[in-house]
Amino acid sequence: MQENYALNWDDLKYFLAVARSGTLRGGANLIRVNHTTLARRLEVLEERVGSRLFDRSKAGLVLTELGEALLPYAERVEDEMTAASRIIVGRDAEPQGTIYVTMPHGLAMTSIMDDLVLFADKYPEIELNLNFTNNVADLTRREADVGFRIADEVTQDVVGRKLVQMSQAAYCTREYAEKIKDNRGEGLSFIGWHEAEGETTAPWIESGCYPKALLKHRVSELVPLISLAAAGLGMAYIACNLGDRHPLLMRAPFQKPMPYRSIWLLLHRDLRNTARVRLFVDFIAQRITARRNEFWVAGTKSDA
């Protein structure tokens, strides 16, 4: 055998066809190639290995000692190629595997959870591994396959799809709302989120519909912010798709909703053609964008 020559699958495919049929014509019929093509390929193969693989006789072609030694290896390669083809075809027909998804805590309280359930029902062979965190996953390091992001813009080197922009409004309990007058928030208080200690106002209060309201309480996460507003501690600015769903909250009177950030669906660019990831991204994107009015509500200030 030539020192720089290595067998490939095409070589073995032609070899197996002749070994099984015993003739060039029979081998050509087995793999559906031209008789002349098979004869030429077999001749080149024997030249490359430096020895005959078949002895010619009036009865047909019979394996030489080298051909007999090669046969079981060729059959094992064929088995592996067949198994690989089954996996590829099977997974293409029935997408399966795990999708690792990361999203902020707040999205667990939205209708997106219903979308995840519908996706799981439609594709039962796909498993969802959901990580709820307010930390931004690094998709370029494959910390997740798909990431939901709440942001104005995304600059990370990933494939991003901006789904919907959201509206936000001040929410409170019905009892708290009864105390609100059309006086730009005088006498009212807000629950803040990460504002500096000692501050009694914030830019988002001053630019809102209640600039005279005080920043009085603070929390570190969105979920307790919503829970405390629902308990009557004060008003809180919440995305409308969250606040409108809460049974104990209502939009505070004398205001118009304001523009908020957008929901982005992100994935690593190497995964954009992975079947299960592509199915997930397309399915979720279609579901969310179809409910655009749930996220960007009528009457929002910059709504034309």
ChimeraX attribute file (.defattr): number of C-alpha atoms within 10 A of each C-alpha:
attribute: neighborCount
match mode: 1-to-1
recipient: residues
	/A:1	11
	/A:2	9
	/A:3	7
	/A:4	6
	/A:5	9
	/A:6	10
	/A:7	11
	/A:8	10
	/A:9	12
	/A:10	10
	/A:11	16
	/A:12	19
	/A:13	17
	/A:14	22
	/A:15	23
	/A:16	22
	/A:17	20
	/A:18	26
	/A:19	21
	/A:20	13
	/A:21	17
	/A:22	18
	/A:23	19
	/A:24	22
	/A:25	17
	/A:26	16
	/A:27	24
	/A:28	20
	/A:29	16
	/A:30	15
	/A:31	14
	/A:32	10
	/A:33	13
	/A:34	13
	/A:35	15
	/A:36	12
	/A:37	13
	/A:38	22
	/A:39	18
	/A:40	10
	/A:41	15
	/A:42	21
	/A:43	13
	/A:44	13
	/A:45	19
	/A:46	16
	/A:47	13
	/A:48	17
	/A:49	16
	/A:50	11
	/A:51	13
	/A:52	18
	/A:53	24
	/A:54	21
	/A:55	12
	/A:56	14
	/A:57	8
	/A:58	5
	/A:59	8
	/A:60	13
	/A:61	18
	/A:62	19
	/A:63	18
	/A:64	15
	/A:65	12
	/A:66	13
	/A:67	19
	/A:68	14
	/A:69	12
	/A:70	16
	/A:71	17
	/A:72	12
	/A:73	12
	/A:74	20
	/A:75	14
	/A:76	11
	/A:77	16
	/A:78	16
	/A:79	12
	/A:80	12
	/A:81	13
	/A:82	12
	/A:83	12
	/A:84	12
	/A:85	12
	/A:86	12
	/A:87	12
	/A:88	13
	/A:89	12
	/A:90	12
	/A:91	15
	/A:92	13
	/A:93	10
	/A:94	15
	/A:95	19
	/A:96	17
	/A:97	15
	/A:98	14
	/A:99	17
	/A:100	17
	/A:101	20
	/A:102	24
	/A:103	22
	/A:104	17
	/A:105	15
	/A:106	17
	/A:107	18
	/A:108	14
	/A:109	14
	/A:110	15
	/A:111	16
	/A:112	14
	/A:113	12
	/A:114	12
	/A:115	17
	/A:116	16
	/A:117	11
	/A:118	14
	/A:119	17
	/A:120	15
	/A:121	11
	/A:122	10
	/A:123	15
	/A:124	12
	/A:125	15
	/A:126	19
	/A:127	14
	/A:128	16
	/A:129	13
	/A:130	14
	/A:131	15
	/A:132	15
	/A:133	12
	/A:134	15
	/A:135	11
	/A:136	14
	/A:137	20
	/A:138	16
	/A:139	20
	/A:140	15
	/A:141	9
	/A:142	14
	/A:143	15
	/A:144	21
	/A:145	24
	/A:146	27
	/A:147	25
	/A:148	22
	/A:149	24
	/A:150	22
	/A:151	13
	/A:152	12
	/A:153	13
	/A:154	15
	/A:155	6
	/A:156	12
	/A:157	13
	/A:158	17
	/A:159	16
	/A:160	20
	/A:161	15
	/A:162	19
	/A:163	19
	/A:164	21
	/A:165	20
	/A:166	23
	/A:167	27
	/A:168	24
	/A:169	25
	/A:170	27
	/A:171	28
	/A:172	29
	/A:173	21
	/A:174	15
	/A:175	11
	/A:176	20
	/A:177	18
	/A:178	11
	/A:179	10
	/A:180	16
	/A:181	13
	/A:182	11
	/A:183	14
	/A:184	16
	/A:185	19
	/A:186	14
	/A:187	13
	/A:188	20
	/A:189	20
	/A:190	25
	/A:191	20
	/A:192	26
	/A:193	17
	/A:194	9
	/A:195	16
	/A:196	11
	/A:197	9
	/A:198	8
	/A:199	10
	/A:200	16
	/A:201	19
	/A:202	15
	/A:203	8
	/A:204	12
	/A:205	20
	/A:206	13
	/A:207	10
	/A:208	20
	/A:209	22
	/A:210	22
	/A:211	18
	/A:212	17
	/A:213	21
	/A:214	21
	/A:215	22
	/A:216	17
	/A:217	18
	/A:218	16
	/A:219	15
	/A:220	11
	/A:221	14
	/A:222	16
	/A:223	14
	/A:224	13
	/A:225	23
	/A:226	24
	/A:227	14
	/A:228	18
	/A:229	23
	/A:230	23
	/A:231	14
	/A:232	16
	/A:233	18
	/A:234	23
	/A:235	29
	/A:236	26
	/A:237	25
	/A:238	22
	/A:239	22
	/A:240	24
	/A:241	21
	/A:242	19
	/A:243	24
	/A:244	18
	/A:245	14
	/A:246	16
	/A:247	9
	/A:248	18
	/A:249	25
	/A:250	20
	/A:251	23
	/A:252	22
	/A:253	16
	/A:254	13
	/A:255	17
	/A:256	19
	/A:257	26
	/A:258	23
	/A:259	18
	/A:260	20
	/A:261	16
	/A:262	19
	/A:263	21
	/A:264	21
	/A:265	21
	/A:266	25
	/A:267	26
	/A:268	21
	/A:269	14
	/A:270	12
	/A:271	16
	/A:272	18
	/A:273	10
	/A:274	11
	/A:275	16
	/A:276	22
	/A:277	23
	/A:278	14
	/A:279	16
	/A:280	19
	/A:281	17
	/A:282	11
	/A:283	15
	/A:284	18
	/A:285	18
	/A:286	13
	/A:287	17
	/A:288	18
	/A:289	15
	/A:290	12
	/A:291	12
	/A:292	15
	/A:293	15
	/A:294	19
	/A:295	22
	/A:296	23
	/A:297	19
	/A:298	13
	/A:299	13
	/A:300	18
	/A:301	13
	/A:302	10
	/A:303	12
	/A:304	6
